[in-house]
């Protein structure tokens, strides 16, 4: 028989195995080609070219995506080869050399790759338009997305998957040449472990895994504390090492120990559910520990990165409001022509004026005793004050007396990293004057422009009107003295107001510092600042969400493939159970328990990893944690549930066919 006929007969015989591997290849090509095509779409490129990091971001994401595809295909090929180990052993028994077997499988792989690349590119071509529409929606851009075939994307994908094919062929040849004939017939059982009893050392190692994970979580909550400021990188490495190492030890020793303990407590009275759930999990944990650890870590990392990006995107409005606390901000009574233009166009607005007076102070006096002892937080800076009568325009119930002050406008990452405490005194100076303020309240309500506070979320002191009058005698030492916040009553008038704001040049502020030098600032409107945030963060959230989806589909598919492989290996056991009288529903109860563990435990630990990782530094990315975190987690839980349902469905099919 010629080699070509042998290849065709082999592929026909292994059709039930090939569809799994073929799906993995098609899925990988679709993901990669759709993303590369997206980069070469003119409508997308016009929308993201305003971002200076668009090219670098796309390239970095492409490399990460290729790593995901490489990992996925190599794992699928390894699983495919393991399922065909007996067939390869039979080829050797009938006299075929390893070299001939390698050539046979190489031709099969080349045919599979060619077919998968063609189908995957077709699927990627059509799906790229959907992804392009999603990206433009995220960026709040309106554009017609046409379906154009990119020859550059075609060339890049062909080169990439040709390299991947060579790597797969090398992996296949290495797997065939390194194993003996006997091991090929027992490959499916090599990793199983007969567990009779656990030593004290194994129990101690399993407990150590739990301790390492708990320590990693605890250390993550202290990552940005004052004590960790000088060793941030080292502490991050320690947290990663303890959580990843602890996860492996938990899967390798703790899980099997817990399952064995439950089994021993039953004293030999095992139900059919115990036989189909506890025992397989316990015996396979030696082989599954590495893959479950990898899946758990990848789930935690991808979910963490996606959540942090979504926090930034989700907080774009709050971030814009901290910089521009109103639809429009006018400083130093400049931009009055804008107000005249609004009145001429019959646009109704509300105007709130704030008088400003700067003082020099160190907010370190309002920090905790531990933070005060650190010289890093003892630096003085300019903090602006406003009179109580102006503050009451937005907070009518506010009241002060004497040297009492309200600290407001303090939010964002500054408030999270450097929390300020009330009922403390702070010494301030303004020129030749020096006063002691007593802080009675601390609020995060944004009322003053980020230009005045040198960034959104900077603190503002609300003081009594008498105190404000005494400070204004030193007004020449500070550049800012007045702010007007403009709020348009009807949102339908915002578009016209935005045009008038630009036409009257009201956002260009010219002032003089205490040395008499002229300074020019550009004050954006709230909507302009919000759109700037959307444009700068939209590409990031789309890219990370795309990669997160790729990671999730990869890890979910790997778990699904593993369960399909295990179901085929256990087919004989199901046949025996059915012959001795067990019904399908009795067998499926044990399988439900097993799938709940195989999909649920990696997901739960991965969610915990991502939660503590995000919780440690989310405030550096935005102002809202709860909603973005829950939305991202629910998406991951839903997709993992789909894979678990598919896995249960495949088991049910095997059980029905076993009799």
Order of alpha helices (4+ residues) and beta strands (2+ residues): alpha-alpha-alpha-alpha-alpha-alpha-alpha-alpha-alpha-alpha-alpha-alpha-alpha-beta-alpha-beta-beta-alpha-beta-alpha-beta-alpha-beta-beta-beta-alpha-beta-alpha-beta-beta-alpha-alpha-alpha-alpha
